[in-house]
Amino acid sequence: MFGHNAREAKSIFNAGLLKTFGKLSEPDIARIDGRPEQLIVELVELYDWNEEFAKQKTEAFELKLSIGENSATNELPVGAGS
């Protein structure tokens, strides 16, 4: 996901995580370390979502970040993904 300016992209990713997924703590963010596949693991554990639903939420989050939408840092709707 991270291109030319990896450090800035990772910072944006992490800031978005804190605002989008409120149950994630600083230690969770450190474990995720900008890795979408680890975000899926954390979402399954913390939100009790199934893996496919967590993957969809992660992809939606990444898409919003990639197109620069300010809404990427807003809460994503929580559905019954379990």
C-alpha positions in Angstrom: 0.0 0.0 0.0 2.8 2.4 0.8 4.6 4.0 -2.1 7.1 6.8 -2.5 6.6 8.4 0.9 6.2 5.3 3.0 6.6 7.0 6.4 3.9 9.6 5.7 1.6 7.0 4.2 2.0 4.8 7.3 1.4 7.8 9.6 -1.9 8.6 7.7 -2.9 4.9 7.8 -2.3 4.7 11.6 -4.1 8.0 12.3 -7.0 6.8 10.2 -7.1 3.6 12.2 -7.4 5.4 15.5 -10.3 7.5 14.2 -12.1 4.8 12.2 -11.8 1.8 14.5 -12.4 3.1 18.0 -11.6 -0.1 19.8 -8.0 -0.2 18.5 -5.5 1.0 21.1 -2.0 2.3 20.6 -0.5 -1.1 21.2 -2.9 -2.6 18.6 -1.8 0.1 16.1 1.8 -0.8 16.8 1.1 -4.5 16.1 -0.7 -3.6 12.9 2.3 -1.5 11.8 0.7 -0.4 8.5 -0.1 -4.0 7.5 -3.7 -4.5 6.2 -3.5 -8.3 6.8 -2.7 -7.6 10.5 -5.5 -5.1 10.7 -7.9 -7.9 9.6 -6.6 -10.1 12.5 -7.1 -7.3 15.0 -10.6 -6.5 13.7 -11.7 -10.1 14.0 -10.4 -10.2 17.6 -11.6 -6.9 18.9 -14.9 -6.5 17.1 -15.8 -10.2 16.9 -16.3 -9.9 13.2 -15.8 -12.9 10.8 -12.7 -12.7 8.6 -14.5 -11.9 5.4 -16.4 -8.9 7.0 -13.1 -7.6 8.5 -11.5 -7.9 5.1 -14.3 -5.9 3.5 -13.9 -3.2 6.2 -10.1 -3.1 5.7 -10.5 -2.8 1.9 -13.0 0.0 2.3 -10.7 1.8 4.7 -7.7 1.4 2.3 -9.8 2.6 -0.6 -10.9 5.8 1.2 -7.3 6.5 2.2 -6.0 5.9 -1.3 -8.4 8.3 -2.9 -7.8 10.9 -0.2 -11.3 11.0 1.2 -11.5 12.9 4.5 -14.2 10.4 5.5 -11.5 7.7 5.8 -11.0 8.9 9.3 -14.7 8.8 10.1 -16.3 5.8 11.7 -17.2 3.1 9.2 -20.7 1.7 9.7 -20.7 -1.4 11.9 -22.9 -4.1 10.5 -23.8 -7.6 11.6 -20.8 -9.3 10.0 -20.5 -12.2 12.3 
